[in-house]
Amino acid sequence: MAGPRLISSVLALATLTGVAACSSAGSSPAGGEQRISGVAGGGGAAPDASAGPVALTPEAYKSELGDLHEKMAGAITGLSRARGLKVLDQRMSRAEETLNDAVDTLDAVTPPAAVRAQHEAYVAGLRDFAGELGATAGKVGARDLCTSSAVLADLGEQLGALDEAGKELESAGDYPADIVSVKAADRQTRRLRNGSYISKGTLNGRGSLEINNGGTRDAVVTVVRGGGKVFSVYVRKKAKFKVAGVRDGSYRIFFTHGVDWDGKAKAFTRDCSFEKFEESVSFKTTYTATQIRWHDWRITLHAVDGGNARTSPVDPDDFPS
């Protein structure tokens, strides 16, 4: 109603000014301008600057949360299902962006008074989780964390706090805030026995490949012939293993180092690296009238004096799985 009152005051001012001008045969009435100002300024009360923002109704607040719920829950679930470092990194960035957008939106919302404390705790949990996602993304880039399970374990405390805050808000009024559907496992250090085959094709040749892993992390060596994987074998740190029965042919050798072997993902979850020997190795059996000759190869997965085989990094997505 402030608009119409202001218009009336202006009209009154114009009319009174006109009357004063017509009646001034000599001098204008004393105090006329003051009376005019009083009429113009008295058209309405000033707005109450101390009044705060209007709280949403429970229905409107529930709708606001519902619009964000599916996006946030989907981002967290997608993160937990990421396979491969490149996909994991992409989904972490997407989850961080989604949760930061949700924080910005909910920061601008005034919830119903009955759930203000739960709302503030929920937004704080979202903010902490989004911030921690950014820090954890750096660990993925540095290969300190290599699988979604390792990421979730690293984020376990923030996930738990966010889950609790969401449940508190949900129980306060059936609000859609419980967005954590995944459970973070505790940090683990799983290992296979030295010489365990992760995959094994036909090994009935005469050649052999001896692997010496003198490094500080366990390793998995994968040998490929043509476009197919022949075998993958687990070699513990400071240990050796000899693969017998290698058939004739030319082979490429890949290896990954790391900590905590996830058998389901077939990958190390932490401190991972991916490399290959730049040159292929050939196995050949030669038969003569009196002899049978074949090749035995020995490789080391760590730098040694006098070593003559170069290695180079491999994109994790190009590593034979």
Salt bridges, closest charged atoms under 4 A:
ASP107 OD2 - ARG127 NH2 2.82
ASP154 OD2 - LYS139 NZ 3.11
ASP163 OD2 - LYS167 NZ 3.39
ASP163 OD2 - LYS183 NZ 3.71
ASP218 OD2 - ARG191 NE 2.79
ASP260 OD1 - ARG190 NE 2.83
ASP260 OD2 - ARG270 NH1 3.94
ASP317 OD2 - LYS86 NZ 3.58
